[in-house]
Amino acid sequence: MGALHFFRRLYINHRFFFMLMGMMLVFICAFIFPFLFDAARFLFFALLFILALDTLIVFVVGKGIDATRAMPEKLSNGDENPITVTIRNFYTFPIRVRIIDEIPFQFQIRNFNIEKKIAASSEKQFTYQLRPVERGEYSFGNLNVYVSSPLGIVSRRFTFEKGRIVPAYPSYVQLRKYDLMAFSNNLFQYGVKKIRRIGHSMEFEQIKEYTQGDDIRTLNWKATAKKNALMVNQFQDEKSQSVYMAIDKGRVMKMPFNGLSLLDYAINATLVLSNVILKKHDKAGMLTFSKKVENRVVAEKRSSQMEKILESLYNVKTDFFESDYSRLYADIRKNISHRSLILLYTNFESLDGLHRQLPYLKAISKSHLLVVIFFNNTELDAMIRQKSENIRQVYDKAIAEKFAFEKRLIVNELRKYGIHSVLTRPENLTLDTINKYLEIKARGIL
């Protein structure tokens, strides 16, 4: 058993076979030039000696190295996640290591290989990135490290981190990125526009001294007369408004962009926006729908609300059916009694597709403020920008422009019935959705 374990850890490197091929050439030449035979025989025994010596050097130390794999407790879907491998060298000479990590099959990485040199009695870290494009469990296997001495004839395999399962959750990296947006007034670097307030949906907070920039329409003349200084009424935004995010998980949301489906883009945006909503003291809720309405989280602003939304988003799965908007309308009418902001993540590729669902969208917008969020087809945009070189490409480009034009017609059609819309590229979904929410808050139209 000990010998079997030894040979399972012993690997002969390419350098040995190259040297063996060179020695065989010398033997072949010895048939023509007999005086080379002694040299060839010497080289043969020298190669065997070097093989034995290198094996002894590599295996003489019981614990030659130690390695650990550090990774997040959960992976962030759609983002680059750092995986750090730390190796400690206990040998008294520099070594060359080849790291082969058994990465989950979902990534389909079949040529993973990191080769590095580590100085004697030292420690070194290596980091690589993994980008999951599906939620769920990812099973990591062994961390295999192959160690070679400066001779480089043989390698000794060490095995660490024997199996670990890590879940991939909706993008919490984006959640942290936009975490401060709810409080920051300097949002131009994110593309968030300041919106001029055209109405008042505000509650009185206090009377304070006038400072430059205050709205002169809020001057309190009685307080001004008493204090002999300009005083203004200060208002705060009306709080605790309900915001629901409705995610279409039908077949139209399985279209992939940059490896990530539209459904997962919508899920990532929902997680980030829920955090912003709660930071703005509104109530965040969500639901998903296809053949039926599921994953419902009632809009609240409790401290545990983000955790409930995160767990619900983690379990969202598509059923590849045509989405039933009549079920969505009936569920909203039954379970959301007071006026709320409803952000509907879906996708319409044509006006005909919109017209089939328009009666239900109009019915929802009568009782709630509805925002329909759908996607630009980035593949068609690339085709439109590409220069045509033959007749077929001209036809393809004309058809692509027709579909892109229909997207803009959908926006106009929704506006005709008082329904707000956001037409966005998948990679800009989170930012554009936050923009729309902040715009609605600023305009006080909810």
C-alpha positions as CSV (number, residue, x, y, z in Angstrom):
1,M,0.0,0.0,0.0
2,G,2.9,2.4,0.8
3,A,4.6,1.7,-2.5
4,L,1.3,2.3,-4.4
5,H,0.8,5.6,-2.5
6,F,4.4,6.6,-3.5
7,F,3.9,5.9,-7.2
8,R,0.6,7.7,-7.2
9,R,2.4,10.9,-6.1
10,L,5.4,10.4,-8.5
11,Y,5.3,12.0,-11.9
12,I,8.1,12.1,-14.5
13,N,8.5,15.5,-16.2
14,H,9.0,16.2,-19.9
15,R,12.6,17.1,-19.3
16,F,13.4,13.4,-18.5
17,F,11.9,12.2,-21.8
18,F,13.7,14.9,-23.8
19,M,17.0,13.7,-22.2
20,L,16.0,10.1,-22.9
21,M,15.3,10.9,-26.5
22,G,18.8,12.5,-26.8
23,M,20.4,9.4,-25.3
24,M,18.6,7.2,-27.8
25,L,20.0,9.2,-30.6
26,V,23.5,8.7,-29.3
27,F,22.7,4.9,-29.2
28,I,21.5,5.0,-32.8
29,C,24.6,6.9,-33.8
30,A,26.7,4.2,-32.0
31,F,25.7,1.7,-34.7
32,I,27.4,3.9,-37.2
33,F,30.2,5.1,-35.0
34,P,31.0,2.3,-32.5
35,F,33.2,4.5,-30.3
36,L,30.0,6.3,-29.2
37,F,28.6,3.2,-27.5
38,D,30.5,3.7,-24.3
39,A,29.4,7.3,-24.1
40,A,25.8,6.3,-24.7
41,R,26.0,3.7,-21.9
42,F,27.5,6.2,-19.6
43,L,24.7,8.7,-20.4
44,F,22.1,6.0,-19.7
45,F,23.4,5.3,-16.2
46,A,23.9,9.0,-15.5
47,L,20.2,9.6,-16.4
48,L,19.1,6.8,-14.1
49,F,21.3,8.3,-11.3
50,I,19.8,11.8,-11.8
51,L,16.3,10.3,-11.8
52,A,16.9,8.5,-8.5
53,L,18.7,11.6,-7.0
54,D,15.8,13.9,-8.0
55,T,13.2,11.5,-6.6
56,L,15.1,11.3,-3.3
57,I,15.5,15.1,-3.1
58,V,11.7,15.7,-3.7
59,F,10.5,13.0,-1.4
60,V,13.0,13.2,1.4
61,V,10.9,15.8,3.2
62,G,7.7,14.4,4.6
63,K,5.8,17.7,4.4
64,G,7.4,19.6,1.6
65,I,4.8,22.3,1.2
66,D,1.5,23.4,2.5
67,A,-1.3,25.0,0.4
68,T,-4.6,26.6,1.1
69,R,-7.4,27.9,-1.2
70,A,-9.1,31.1,0.0
71,M,-12.4,32.1,-1.6
72,P,-15.6,34.0,-0.8
73,E,-18.3,32.2,1.3
74,K,-20.5,32.7,-1.7
75,L,-19.8,33.7,-5.3
76,S,-21.2,36.8,-6.8
77,N,-23.1,35.9,-10.0
78,G,-22.0,37.8,-13.1
79,D,-18.9,39.3,-11.4
80,E,-15.2,38.3,-11.2
81,N,-14.6,36.5,-7.9
82,P,-11.0,36.2,-6.7
83,I,-9.7,32.8,-5.7
84,T,-6.4,33.0,-3.8
85,V,-4.0,30.1,-3.4
86,T,-1.3,30.4,-0.8
87,I,1.7,28.0,-0.9
88,R,4.4,27.7,1.9
89,N,7.6,26.0,0.9
90,F,9.3,24.0,3.6
91,Y,12.2,22.8,1.3
92,T,15.6,24.3,1.8
93,F,16.0,24.9,-1.9
94,P,13.9,26.8,-4.5
95,I,11.1,24.8,-6.1
96,R,8.9,25.1,-9.2
97,V,5.2,24.4,-8.6
98,R,2.5,23.6,-11.1
99,I,-1.0,24.3,-9.6
100,I,-4.0,22.5,-11.0
101,D,-7.2,23.4,-9.2
102,E,-10.3,21.3,-9.8
103,I,-12.7,24.0,-10.8
104,P,-16.5,23.4,-10.9
105,F,-17.7,21.9,-14.2
106,Q,-20.0,24.9,-14.8
107,F,-17.0,27.1,-15.8
108,Q,-15.9,24.5,-18.5
109,I,-12.2,25.4,-17.9
110,R,-10.2,22.4,-19.0
111,N,-6.7,23.8,-19.3
112,F,-6.3,25.4,-15.9
113,N,-2.6,25.5,-15.0
114,I,-0.5,28.0,-13.0
115,E,3.3,27.5,-13.0
116,K,5.5,29.6,-10.6
117,K,8.8,29.5,-8.8
118,I,9.0,29.7,-5.0
119,A,12.2,30.6,-3.1
120,A,13.5,28.3,-0.4
121,S,11.6,28.4,3.0
122,S,9.2,31.1,1.8
123,E,5.5,31.7,1.1
124,K,3.8,32.9,-2.0
125,Q,0.2,33.7,-3.1
126,F,-1.4,33.4,-6.5
127,T,-4.8,34.8,-7.4
128,Y,-7.1,33.9,-10.3
129,Q,-10.6,35.0,-11.1
130,L,-13.8,33.1,-11.7
131,R,-17.0,34.6,-13.2
132,P,-20.1,32.5,-12.7
133,V,-23.1,33.1,-15.0
134,E,-25.6,30.9,-13.2
135,R,-27.0,30.9,-9.7
136,G,-26.7,27.6,-7.7
137,E,-24.1,25.4,-6.1
138,Y,-20.5,25.2,-7.4
139,S,-18.5,22.2,-6.3
140,F,-14.7,22.6,-6.1
141,G,-12.6,19.5,-6.1
142,N,-9.0,19.0,-4.9
143,L,-6.2,21.6,-5.0
144,N,-3.3,19.7,-6.7
145,V,0.2,21.1,-6.5
146,Y,3.1,19.4,-8.4
147,V,6.5,20.2,-6.9
148,S,9.8,20.0,-8.8
149,S,13.4,20.5,-7.6
150,P,15.9,22.6,-9.6
151,L,16.8,19.4,-11.5
152,G,13.2,19.3,-12.9
153,I,13.3,15.5,-13.7
154,V,10.3,14.4,-11.5
155,S,7.4,16.0,-9.7
156,R,5.7,15.2,-6.5
157,R,2.0,15.7,-6.2
158,F,0.5,17.2,-3.1
159,T,-3.3,17.3,-2.6
160,F,-5.1,19.8,-0.5
161,E,-8.6,21.3,0.1
162,K,-10.4,18.0,-0.6
163,G,-13.8,19.2,-1.9
164,R,-15.9,22.3,-1.1
165,I,-19.3,23.5,-2.3
166,V,-19.8,27.2,-2.7
167,P,-23.2,28.8,-3.6
168,A,-23.4,31.5,-6.3
169,Y,-25.8,34.3,-5.2
170,P,-27.1,37.3,-7.1
171,S,-24.5,40.0,-7.5
172,Y,-23.6,41.3,-4.0
173,V,-20.5,43.0,-5.6
174,Q,-22.8,45.4,-7.3
175,L,-24.7,45.8,-4.1
176,R,-21.6,47.1,-2.3
177,K,-20.7,49.3,-5.3
178,Y,-24.0,51.2,-5.3
179,D,-24.5,51.0,-1.5
180,L,-23.7,54.7,-0.9
181,M,-25.7,56.0,-3.8
182,A,-28.8,56.4,-1.7
183,F,-27.0,59.0,0.5
184,S,-24.6,60.7,-2.0
185,N,-25.6,64.0,-3.6
186,N,-22.6,63.8,-6.0
187,L,-23.9,61.1,-8.3
188,F,-22.7,62.4,-11.7
189,Q,-19.8,59.9,-11.8
190,Y,-22.4,57.1,-11.9
191,G,-24.5,58.8,-14.5
192,V,-27.3,59.6,-12.1
193,K,-29.0,62.9,-13.2
194,K,-30.4,65.5,-10.8
195,I,-34.1,65.9,-11.5
196,R,-36.0,69.2,-10.9
197,R,-38.9,68.6,-8.5
198,I,-42.1,69.6,-10.2
199,G,-44.5,68.7,-7.4
200,H,-44.6,68.3,-3.6
201,S,-45.0,65.0,-1.9
202,M,-43.3,66.1,1.3
203,E,-43.8,66.3,5.0
204,F,-42.9,69.3,7.2
205,E,-39.8,68.8,9.2
206,Q,-38.6,72.1,10.8
207,I,-38.1,75.8,10.4
208,K,-34.5,76.8,9.7
209,E,-32.4,79.8,8.8
210,Y,-32.3,80.6,5.1
211,T,-29.1,79.5,3.3
212,Q,-28.1,80.1,-0.3
213,G,-29.8,77.6,-2.6
214,D,-33.0,77.2,-0.5
215,D,-36.3,77.5,-2.3
216,I,-37.5,81.1,-1.7
217,R,-41.1,79.8,-2.1
218,T,-40.7,78.1,1.3
219,L,-40.0,81.3,3.2
220,N,-41.9,81.5,6.5
221,W,-42.7,85.2,6.9
222,K,-44.0,85.0,10.5
223,A,-40.8,83.3,11.7
224,T,-38.8,85.8,9.6
225,A,-40.4,88.7,11.4
226,K,-39.8,87.2,14.8
227,K,-36.2,86.4,14.2
228,N,-35.4,89.4,12.1
229,A,-33.7,87.0,9.6
230,L,-34.9,85.0,6.7
231,M,-36.4,81.7,7.8
232,V,-37.6,78.9,5.6
233,N,-39.8,75.8,6.1
234,Q,-37.8,72.6,5.6
235,F,-39.5,69.6,4.2
236,Q,-38.5,65.9,4.0
237,D,-39.5,63.4,1.4
238,E,-42.6,61.4,2.2
239,K,-41.4,58.0,3.4
240,S,-42.5,54.5,3.4
241,Q,-43.8,54.2,-0.1
242,S,-44.0,50.7,-1.4
243,V,-41.9,49.6,-4.4
244,Y,-42.4,46.2,-5.9
245,M,-40.0,44.6,-8.5
246,A,-41.9,42.1,-10.8
247,I,-39.5,39.8,-12.7
248,D,-40.6,38.0,-15.8
249,K,-39.0,34.6,-15.7
250,G,-40.5,33.3,-18.9
251,R,-38.6,32.1,-22.0
252,V,-38.0,35.7,-23.3
253,M,-35.7,36.3,-20.3
254,K,-33.4,33.4,-21.1
255,M,-31.7,35.3,-23.9
256,P,-27.9,35.5,-23.0
257,F,-25.7,38.6,-23.2
258,N,-22.0,38.3,-22.3
259,G,-22.7,34.8,-20.9
260,L,-25.4,36.1,-18.4
261,S,-29.1,35.7,-19.1
262,L,-31.5,38.6,-19.0
263,L,-33.2,37.0,-16.1
264,D,-29.9,37.1,-14.1
265,Y,-29.3,40.7,-15.1
266,A,-32.8,41.5,-13.7
267,I,-32.1,39.6,-10.5
268,N,-28.8,41.4,-9.9
269,A,-30.5,44.8,-10.6
270,T,-33.4,43.9,-8.2
271,L,-31.0,43.1,-5.4
272,V,-29.1,46.4,-5.7
273,L,-32.2,48.5,-6.2
274,S,-33.9,46.8,-3.1
275,N,-30.9,48.0,-1.0
276,V,-31.2,51.6,-2.4
277,I,-35.0,51.6,-1.8
278,L,-34.6,50.6,1.9
279,K,-31.8,53.2,2.3
280,K,-34.3,55.8,1.0
281,H,-36.7,54.6,3.8
282,D,-39.2,53.1,1.3
283,K,-40.6,49.6,1.4
284,A,-39.0,47.0,-0.9
285,G,-40.8,43.9,-2.2
286,M,-40.7,41.6,-5.1
287,L,-42.4,38.8,-7.1
288,T,-41.7,36.7,-10.1
289,F,-44.1,35.4,-12.7
290,S,-44.5,33.1,-15.7
291,K,-47.3,30.6,-15.7
292,K,-48.0,31.6,-12.1
293,V,-46.8,34.2,-9.6
294,E,-44.1,33.0,-7.2
295,N,-41.2,34.1,-5.0
296,R,-43.4,36.8,-3.5
297,V,-41.9,39.1,-0.8
298,V,-44.3,41.6,0.7
299,A,-43.0,45.2,0.6
300,E,-41.6,46.1,4.1
301,K,-38.6,48.0,5.4
302,R,-37.5,45.7,8.2
303,S,-33.8,45.1,8.9
304,S,-34.2,41.5,7.7
305,Q,-35.9,42.5,4.4
306,M,-32.7,42.3,2.3
307,E,-32.0,38.8,3.5
308,K,-35.5,37.7,2.6
309,I,-35.1,39.2,-0.9
310,L,-31.7,37.7,-1.4
311,E,-32.9,34.2,-0.5
312,S,-35.9,34.6,-2.8
313,L,-33.8,35.8,-5.7
314,Y,-31.4,32.9,-5.2
315,N,-34.2,30.4,-5.8
316,V,-35.7,32.0,-9.0
317,K,-35.7,29.5,-11.8
318,T,-37.1,29.9,-15.3
319,D,-39.7,27.5,-16.7
320,F,-39.3,28.4,-20.4
321,F,-43.0,29.0,-20.8
322,E,-44.8,32.0,-22.3
323,S,-45.5,34.4,-19.4
324,D,-49.1,34.9,-18.3
325,Y,-49.7,38.6,-17.7
326,S,-53.3,38.0,-16.8
327,R,-52.1,36.1,-13.7
328,L,-49.7,38.9,-12.9
329,Y,-52.5,41.5,-13.1
330,A,-54.9,39.3,-11.0
331,D,-52.2,38.8,-8.3
332,I,-51.3,42.5,-8.1
333,R,-55.0,43.4,-7.8
334,K,-55.5,40.9,-5.1
335,N,-52.3,41.3,-3.0
336,I,-51.2,44.9,-3.5
337,S,-54.1,47.1,-2.3
338,H,-52.5,50.5,-2.0
339,R,-50.8,52.5,-4.8
340,S,-47.3,51.4,-5.3
341,L,-44.4,51.7,-7.7
342,I,-44.1,48.5,-9.8
343,L,-40.9,48.0,-11.7
344,L,-41.6,45.3,-14.3
345,Y,-38.5,43.5,-15.7
346,T,-39.4,41.9,-19.0
347,N,-38.5,42.0,-22.7
348,F,-40.5,42.8,-25.8
349,E,-38.9,42.2,-29.2
350,S,-41.8,43.6,-31.3
351,L,-44.9,45.7,-31.2
352,D,-47.1,42.7,-31.7
353,G,-45.6,41.2,-28.5
354,L,-46.4,44.4,-26.6
355,H,-50.0,44.6,-27.9
356,R,-50.8,41.1,-26.7
357,Q,-49.9,42.2,-23.1
358,L,-50.9,45.9,-23.3
359,P,-54.5,45.4,-21.9
360,Y,-53.0,44.0,-18.7
361,L,-50.3,46.6,-18.4
362,K,-52.9,49.4,-18.8
363,A,-55.0,47.7,-16.1
364,I,-52.1,47.6,-13.7
365,S,-51.2,51.3,-14.4
366,K,-54.7,52.4,-13.4
367,S,-54.0,51.5,-9.8
368,H,-50.2,51.7,-9.6
369,L,-47.3,53.6,-11.1
370,L,-46.0,51.1,-13.6
371,V,-42.5,51.2,-15.1
372,V,-41.8,48.6,-17.8
373,I,-38.1,47.8,-18.1
374,F,-36.9,46.0,-21.2
375,F,-33.7,45.5,-23.2
376,N,-31.9,46.7,-26.3
377,N,-30.5,43.8,-28.3
378,T,-26.8,44.5,-28.2
379,E,-26.1,42.0,-31.0
380,L,-28.4,43.9,-33.3
381,D,-26.8,47.2,-32.4
382,A,-23.4,45.7,-33.3
383,M,-24.8,44.6,-36.6
384,I,-26.2,48.0,-37.4
385,R,-22.9,49.7,-36.7
386,Q,-21.0,47.2,-38.9
387,K,-20.2,48.3,-42.5
388,S,-22.0,46.2,-45.1
389,E,-19.8,44.5,-47.7
390,N,-22.3,42.5,-49.7
391,I,-26.1,42.4,-50.5
392,R,-26.8,39.8,-47.8
393,Q,-25.2,42.1,-45.1
394,V,-27.3,45.0,-46.4
395,Y,-30.5,42.9,-45.9
396,D,-29.4,41.8,-42.5
397,K,-28.6,45.3,-41.5
398,A,-32.0,46.6,-42.7
399,I,-33.8,43.9,-40.7
400,A,-31.7,44.7,-37.6
401,E,-32.6,48.4,-37.9
402,K,-36.3,47.5,-38.2
403,F,-36.1,45.6,-34.9
404,A,-34.2,48.4,-33.2
405,F,-36.8,50.9,-34.5
406,E,-39.6,48.8,-33.1
407,K,-38.0,49.0,-29.6
408,R,-38.3,52.8,-29.8
409,L,-41.9,52.5,-31.0
410,I,-42.6,50.3,-27.9
411,V,-41.4,53.2,-25.7
412,N,-43.7,55.6,-27.5
413,E,-46.6,53.2,-27.3
414,L,-46.3,52.8,-23.6
415,R,-45.9,56.6,-23.1
416,K,-49.2,57.0,-25.0
417,Y,-51.0,55.2,-22.2
418,G,-49.1,56.9,-19.4
419,I,-46.8,54.0,-18.7
420,H,-43.2,54.8,-17.9
421,S,-40.5,52.7,-19.5
422,V,-36.8,52.1,-19.4
423,L,-35.1,50.8,-22.6
424,T,-31.5,49.8,-21.6
425,R,-28.6,47.7,-22.5
426,P,-28.2,44.6,-20.2
427,E,-24.9,45.8,-18.7
428,N,-26.5,49.2,-17.9
429,L,-29.6,47.8,-16.3
430,T,-28.7,48.3,-12.7
431,L,-27.7,51.9,-13.1
432,D,-30.6,52.9,-15.4
433,T,-33.1,51.3,-13.0
434,I,-31.7,53.2,-10.0
435,N,-31.8,56.4,-12.1
436,K,-35.5,55.8,-12.9
437,Y,-36.3,55.2,-9.3
438,L,-34.5,58.3,-8.1
439,E,-36.2,60.3,-10.8
440,I,-39.6,59.2,-9.7
441,K,-38.7,60.0,-6.1
442,A,-37.4,63.5,-7.1
443,R,-40.5,64.3,-9.2
444,G,-42.8,63.1,-6.5
445,I,-45.2,61.4,-8.9
446,L,-45.7,58.2,-6.9
